[in-house]
Amino acid sequence: MNLVQVFFEQTRRLGDKTALKVKRDGTYVNISWSEWAANVEAVAGGLLSQGLQAGAKVALLSENRPEWTYADLAILACACADAPVYPTNRAPQVEYIVNDSEAEFLFVSTAEQLEKGLAIIDNCPALKKIFVFDEDLPKNLLEDEKVMSLSELMRSGREWLKSKENAERFEAIWQNIDAQDLATLIYTSGTTGDPKGVMLTHNNFVSNVVSTSKCVRVDSTDTFLSHLPLSHVFERMSGYYLPIYNGSVIAYAESIEMVSQNMSEVHPTLMISVPRLFEKIYERIYDGAQQSTGIKKKLALWAFGIADQISACKREGRNPEGWLNLQNGLAKKLVFAKLGDKLGGSLRFFVSGGAPLPQKIAEFFYGTGYPIYEGYGLTETSPVMTANYPLHIKFGTVGRPIEGVEVKIAEDGEILTKGPNVTIGYYNNLAATEEAFIDGWFCTGDVGELDSDNYLKITDRKKDLIVTAGGKNIAPQHLENLLKMDKYITEVMLHGDRKKFISALIVPDFEKAEAYALKNDILFTDVKGLLENPEIRAMLGRRIEKVHLEHEIPGYEQVKKFVIMSSEFTMDNNEVTPTLKLKRKIVTAKFQMELDALYED
């Protein structure tokens, strides 16, 4: 079965029931399955009337919104493949993907994205036309002969489909798409060189959707809140194709800043997100408890203690009983129910991916009754390889291989995998494709270990390993993640390859550092002065040392010296990818002088 068949089967089954929710003029409005299907058909008819032929590529540059799905499913229904682009990408990055994918058309969302498209179109030989979602645009942009509005494309598509011959041709096209046909080119983030176009087929996605659906119960009573970019494979499969397969509702968040408010408006039952969101929720809860007073503070801290005991039971493989059970019920009623209300009142569970989830966070949320099920995968694996899920959860791991997926550990510790979800290779890059496979096994580039129960633990990226001058191999992410759990530290990058000791770039939480300074009568005039103050440096040094001691970090892995950064790592500065992965080589090169200075003595 192909993805388009899955979609149209659900539209026939669910008809006028709500499929999508989107905020318009300050209010969430519903889009039914039937309306969704009609819009997809109109876009597809428009593309076919424009001469799109099977096997062509179409680029897609947009934020999450219903029109993204209209374009995606229409492109697939024309037996073509799309190449999604992060809306945060700059024009040169868009140009690279459009040219590398040989895209003939480009869908864009807003005037800002259209300007990127117009800036590059003359440099993209295959690109014929740009379709834009928004109607309220400056006239000069829409008057360009290479630009057409989505509404105009859809009008032409409906006219084209009025012909019985054309309608029959369209249905024959999507019905006869082979499961092994190419569905999309998703470009890697480029942390280790130029982005590569990962080729994923209809079957890659469908097999992954079917297998993950066997891990967790998802059905037409569920509502997903979509806020991670659909241009990323994690949201594409877990927050889009998965709910389509199960007939669930997809609601679109207005932005990452509005997620909290949108949760209270759409009442999601489950949500796909990344660890940073859960860390922020955790920080707000704990900060709120610490700042409260009297009985309210005592009650909150007591409830947190109960949550810790519940998690300990799970960790030790036993069920909470007796007095602990009674206290747990009381803690949920008096404290954690309020957390549930802030999460929308209907949340069943979270799913975490994209980066390591700190075990402390996983245990806390489990203990409160709002579990986070952490999984693991890559763009090249569509993406899920392993997952924790109800009755099968082990803290500190990313779960067990899902049905149909094989995982093994190579002699050097690298995680290898094979299965129906694994990419067929990199587009127009045979050398990279051959390098990525060994005897049919895909090389993930991650280092890990499988325990006796077949749960996978990720220890680091193979290429990120630091080898000190003393010959010690150090996996930086472990300590980085521990340090980021400190309330005064936002980001960390360890450094020290071929050096005598480990150093670090530390991005402090600027608001908390300022509050600390005010509380301790530390004088400063600006951020620069604050961060250069020896008392702030000493405070951060003590926080780092505390992490070393609490987690028994070996001496050769400990941070001996550090640079305090005056700003966060950002996409605008090309320091992180759109999925917030640190571009270590670029950051190291940018701050090479500061890092080298740490080793001068």
ABEGO torsion letter per residue (X at the ends): XBAAAAAAAAAAAAEABBABBBBBGGBBBBBBAAAAAAAAAAAAAAAAAAGBBBGBBBBBBBBBBAAAAAAAAAAAAAGBBBBBBBAABBAAAAAAAAAAAGBABBBBABAAAAAAAAAAAAABAABABBBBABABBBAAAAABAABBBAAAAAAAAAAAAABAAAAAAAAAAAAABBAABBABBBBBAGAAEBBBBBBBBAAAAAAAAAAAAAABBBBAABBBBBABBAABAAAAAAAAAAAAAAGBBBBBBABAAAAAAAAAAAGBABBBBBAAAAAAAAAAAAAAAAABBEAAAAAAAAAAAAAAAAAAAAAAGBBBBEAAAAAAAAAAAAAAAAAAAAAGGABABBBBBGBBBBAAAAAAAAAAGBBBBBBBEBAAAOABABBBBBGBBBBGBAEBBBBGBBBBBBAAGBBBBBEAABBAEBBGBAAAAAAABBGGBBBAGBBBBBBAAGBBBBABBAAABBBBAAGBBBBAAAAAAAAAABAABABBBBBGBGBABBBBBBBBBAAAAAAAAAAAGBBBABAAAAAABAAAAAAAAAAAAAAAAAAGBBAAABBABBBBBABBBBAAAGABBAAGBBBAAAAAAAAAAAAAAAAAX
